[in-house]
């Protein structure tokens, strides 16, 4: 299995530290608002990665944080606290906001067939671990106290910019473009490990610490939670590309400074979901949610299908036209599967293994889900029994998460009911006793009757691709498998 490692900027063979347990960490949501569908693209891809690792035989322990304190509106440790901002917006307590949007996030994940990680830990449950980690960094000379806050001293590192080709220019006090200067910092890329009241007098969530009453910085949370649940070595760390700098950069800095050795071997970053105006973000008002897609009549799994048609390292452009195209393609896929006839025949393992090899080759190539989706159609086109096809499709769907067999069965029933509703209309369909195919042939007739010949031809071509030949006769049609 080859994965693109953001740390080395190349594809590498995935070799776990311990084959008995792959340790995987994924950055979770800051629960001050609903997740938009751009956020959820990352979680879909991480879900596929975890499920594929399990599919090929690795035991996996996946940990994810819930950020319910410490994430400011600027990644440069400035601006408002996002949780406080959400609480003020809705006139609720921070913990009420956190619980509400945590529940909403996991409801979206359920709709998208995203598996809940093995460990989900809110930051507010790990304050002692954060304090111990910060104390260790101070003792090792990487932390300093200024203006009541505790900062990480980035100048102590040999190499800070780990995810890009930037030259490590002068680290004298200064700031990234557009980020307000913090006069307490010694160096431009230093970051806060612990805030005290010098930052916010009215902070709602605060705890006692050796440096005064306050709360943790955002970056320390993921390191602390990962070290708590996964130990000192980590196989894979995932997140959106916007987290690479400064968040993941800072995680590496503080974790390796504390541990004294390399922390994580593979870093996977998912690129943005863009709209016509660029990157989707809450602050820009482009706030598309799973709930909104459902209100507009879309099956959330059609959005999952839309995402998996593209590679995770390519920016994906969202428009409703593009989603419509994906939804139509997904519906056609379900119709073709609905045309398969379950039976008790044995699975042809020779053919099944050939199909499995194509699927594995796709995902072994840096999680190429686009080719993995193509592998589904290879199954449908294979010269083998329907039972073999259904068996293999079910196996692949454990990874892809489309509910193919369940949705196809529902589609088969709906199509059969529609065919019965047309019974007695003077048009008779005869075939080999498959109500789903009867319904498609009837739908072709209805399209022709409405003079929608393009639709009729499309249905004919879909049936032909399934190996179904239609013979028009007086008063109806016959079909047979060829």
N, C-alpha and C positions, 0 to 999 in steps of 0.2 A: 504494500500500500504506500503510495507516494502522496505526501501532503506538502503544499506550499507553506514554508515556514517564514513568516514575516520577519523573524529575527535575522535570518541569513539571506533573505530575499531570493530563495530558490526552492525548487521541489526537493524533498528528501524522503528517503524510505522511513516509514514510521516504525521505530523500534522502541517499545515501551521499556521503562526502567525495570519493571517487574511484570512479565507476561501474565502473572496470576491476578493482577489487578491494575487496570489502566485508570489513572487518576486524572480527572478532567474538571476544570473550573470554568464557569461561564458567568460573566458579569450580569447581574440581575437589574431589575428596573428601579428607578427612583420613584416611589409611589406617591407622587403629589398630583397626578393626573392620569387619564387613560393612556395606555400605550397606543401610539399610532402604528399604522400597518408597516411603516418603514422600520420602526423598532422591531416589529415582529418578524420581519424577514430574517434578521440575525438569529432569532430563537428557532425559527423553522430549520435553518441550515445547521445549527448546533444540534437540533433534535435528530436530523438525518445522520449526522456524524456519530452521535452516540448510538443510535439504533444500528448503524452499519458496523460499528465496532463489535457490538453484541452479536450481530448476524454472523460475522466471521469467527466468532468464538471467544472474544475477549470478555472477561468480567470487567465491568466498568463501575466506578464510583464517581458520580457527578455531583458537584456542589455548586450552589448558586446563592448569592447574597440578595437581600432585599434592602435597599438604601432607604432608611426612614429617618435619617438625621445626617447632617454634615455636608450635603451636596449643595454648593452655592450656584447661583445662576451663571457665574463665570467659572470655567475650569481653572482659572488663574487665582483662585482663592479670594475673589471679590464678588460684590453683588449681594443679592438677597439669598437667604436660605430657601431652597425650593419647597421644602416641607412647610415652613412657616408661611410662605407665600400662598400655598394651596389652602392652608387652614384659614388664612384671612379671607381668601376669595370665597370660601364656602361657609364661613362663620361656624367652623367646627374646631375641635381640638386636633392637634397634630396626630395623635394616635388614632382618632376616629378617621381622619383622612387616610392615614397609612393603611388601616384595616380595610377600608372601603375600596381603595385602589389596588391593594394586593389581591383582594377577592376578584375584582374586575379583571386584573391581569391574568389570573389563572382561569377565569371563565373564558377569556379570549383564547388562551392556550388549549383549553378543552375543545373549543370550536374548531381549532386548527390542527387537532390531533398532535399537539406538542406534549410529550411526556413530562411529568413533573420530575425534576431532579431528585436524586436520592436524599440529598440534604438541602433544605432551604432555610437560610439563617438570616433573620433581620439584624441589622447593625446594632440596634439598641440592646440586643441580647448578649453582646460580646464586649462590653466596655472594659471589664477586667483584662481581657486578652489584649485589647488595644493599648491599654496603659502599660502592661508588661512589655509589649513590643517597643513602645516608645522609650521606656526606661532603658531597654537594651541598646537602642540606637544612641541614646545620650551617653551611656557608659562606653560605647565603642567609638565615640567622637564624631558621630554622624548627625547628632541632634544638638540644637542650641536653643536657648530661651531668649526671646527678645520681645519687649512690649507686652509681656505676660503670656505670649503664645509660644509654642514649641515648633521649631522649623527643622526641616531636613537640609543639611548642608551639601548641596550638589557639587560644590567645588572639590569635595573630598574624593570624588569618583574619577577614575581614569577615563571613563567613557560614559557620557550621559545620554547622548542622542543615539539610542540603540535601534530605532526603527526607520532611520532615514540616512541620507548621505550628507547631512548638514555638517559643516565644519563647526567645531566647538569654539565659537568665537568668544570674545571677552565676556566673562560671567560677572562682571561688575554690576552693581545695582542698576537695574533697568527692567523693562517689562516687554512682553510680547506685544505686538501691535494691537491697539484697542483695549489693552488690559491696564487698569488703574495700578499705579505703582504702590507697593507696600513698603513703606520706609523701614520696617523692621527687618526686611530681608537683607542678608549679606550679599547674595548673588541673585541674578535675574531669574534663575530656574529653581531656586529654593521653593519649597512648598510646605504648607502647614500640616503638622502632625496632630496638634491639639490646639483648639481655640479656647480662650478664656473670655471673660466679660469685656475685655478690651475690644472684642470684635462686635458683640451684640449684647447690650445691657439687658434686653428683654427676651433673650432666647428662652423658648418654652421648655426645651429638653436640655438638661445639664446635669453633670455629675461631678462629685468630688474627685480630685486628682492631686498628685504631688505638686502640680503647678498652678493649682487654683480651680475653682468651679468652672466647668466648661463642657466641651463636647469634642469628639474626634473629627479630624479632617476626612474628606471623602476617600482619599487615596489609601489611607492606612487600613480602611475597613476590609477591602478585598484581600490584602495580604494577611491580615489577622484571621479572617474567616477561613481562608485557604490553609494556613498553617495549623489552625485548630483542628480541622476535619481531614486534611489530606497529608499532613506531616511536612517534612522539610524538602521533599522532592515532588515535582509536579510534571506530569506528562504533557498535557495539552491545556492551554488557556485560550478561551475564545471571547469574541466580542465584536462590536461594530468597528469599522475603520476609524470612526471619529474618536474612539477610545485609545487608539494607539499612542497618541500624544495629546495631552501629557499624562493621562491616567495610567495606561499600562507602562509607559516609560517610568513613571514614579513608583509603580508597584515593584518593578524590577529593581530599581535603585534601592528602595528601602528593604525589600526582602533579602537581596543578596548582601547588602551591608550588614544586616542583622545575622544572617546565616553564615556568612563567610565563604559561600560557594554558590555555584550556579543553581538557580531555583527551578526554572521551567524550560523544558527542551523544545516544545513546539508552540508557536503562536499562530492562531488562525483568525483572520479579520475578514468580516463580511462587508462588502461595499454598500454604498448608499442606495436607497430607493429614491429616485428622483421624479419630480413632476416637471411640467413644462418650464417652471420657474427655478428649477434647481433642486437641491437637497430638500427632502421633506422634513419639516421641523415644526414643533408646537409654537415656537416663538414667532414664526412667520405666518401663522394662521392656517397653514395647510395641514389640517388636522383630521385625517381620514382614519376612522377606527373600524374594527371588526363589526361593531354594532351598527355603524352607518352602512356598511356593505350589506348586512342582513336586512336592514330597513329597506334598502333598494332592491331586495329580492335575490341577492347573490348567496350561494352556498359558500361559506368560508373556505371549504376545501378547494373550491375553484381558485381562490387566491393562493392557496398552498401550491396548487398545480401551476399557476402562473409563475410563482417564484422558482419552482424546481425546473421549469423549462429553460432557465438561464443559469449560468455559472456564478457561484457566489463571489468570485473575484471580478465580476463585471458589474458596473453600475446598471441598475435596472430602471427603465423609464415606466412610470405608472400613468396610464390614462384609462378612463372607463372603456374606451374602444379596445385597448389592449386586453383589459380584463374580460370584456365580452368575447373576444377571440379565444381566450383561454377557456372560458366557460363553455363555449360551443365545442371546442376540441375535446374538453373533458367529457361533455355529454355524449359525443360521438364514441369516445372510448368506452363509456359505460354501456352504450347500446350494443357495441360489438361484443362486449363481455356477456351482456344479457342474452345474446344469441347463442352462447355456448350452452351445451346441454349436459348437466351433471349426470354421471352414471357410475356404475360400480366397476368399470373396467380398470385394469391396473395401469399405473403410471409408467410411461415409457422412460426409464431412467437414462437411457442413452441420449435421447433428445433433450430431456430435462437438464441433464448436466451440461450439454452444449449451450443451452439458454442461460443457465446459471453462470457459466463462464463469461458470457457477454456482459451480463449484469455486473458481475464482480470486476471485470476489466474497466467498466465505466467508472465505478465508484473508487476503485483503486487508483485511478488517474486523477488525483486531487479532487475527489468527491464530485465528479462530473455528473451532476443530476440530470442535465439535459440528455446525455447519452443513456442514462439509466431509464428515463422516461421512454426514449426510443426503444429500449430493450423490451418494454411492455408490448409494443407493436410487433416486435420480432416474435414474441410468444404467440400473438394472435395469427401471424402469417405462417407459423411453423406447420409442417406436414406431420401432424400427430393427432392424438385423440383429444377430445374436449376435456376429458378428465385430467390429462397431463397438463393442458394449458391452465386449467383452473388451479391445479396444485401449485404450479410455478408462479402464477400471478399472485396467489395468496402469500407465497414466500416473499416475493419482491415487495409486496405491499406492507409487510412488517417493517420495512425500512422506509418506504416512500410515504406511507401514512395516508392513503387516499380512501380507505374503506371500500376498496374496489368491489369485492365480492358481495358485501352487504348492500351497497348502493346499486350494483347491477341486478341483484335479486329484487330489490324494490322497483327498479326500472322495468324488469321483466313482468312483474305483477301489474304495474300501471299500464304497460303496453297491452297486456292481455285484457285488462278491464276495458281499455279503449276499443280494442278489437270487438269485444262482445257488445259494446254500446253501438257499434256500427252494424251489428248482425241484423239481418232482415232488411237491409237498405238496398237489396237487389244486386249486391256484389259479394261474391263468395270467394274466400281464399282457402285453398287446400294445399296441404304439404305433408310434412313428416311429424306432425303432432307437436310442434313447438309454438306456443302461443305468442312468445316474444317476436318471433320472426313473422308470424301471421300479422301481428300488429304493425310491423314495419312495412309489410307489403300493402296493408290497408292504408297506411299513412301515405304511401306512394300514390295509391289510387285517389285519395282525397286531394293531394297536391295537384294531380293531373286534372281532376274535376274542377279545381279552382284556377286552372290554367297557370299554375306555378310550376312550369316545366323544369326550371332550374332545380327546385327543391326535389321534384320527382326523380330527376337524374342523379342528384346527390344521394338519395336513399338507395336507388338502384346500385350506384357505385359502392356504397357502404356494404350492401348485401353481397355484392360480387366479391369484395375484399374478404368477406367471411366465407367465401366458397359457396354462395347461394345463387342459383340461377332461377330467374323468374320467367314464366311462360304465360303470356296473356292469352286468355281464352274467352269465349263468349260468356258474359255475365260474371266474370271474375278472373282469377289468376291461380296458377299452380306454381309451387316452388319446389326445388330439390337441391340437395347438396351434390356438388360435382368435384 
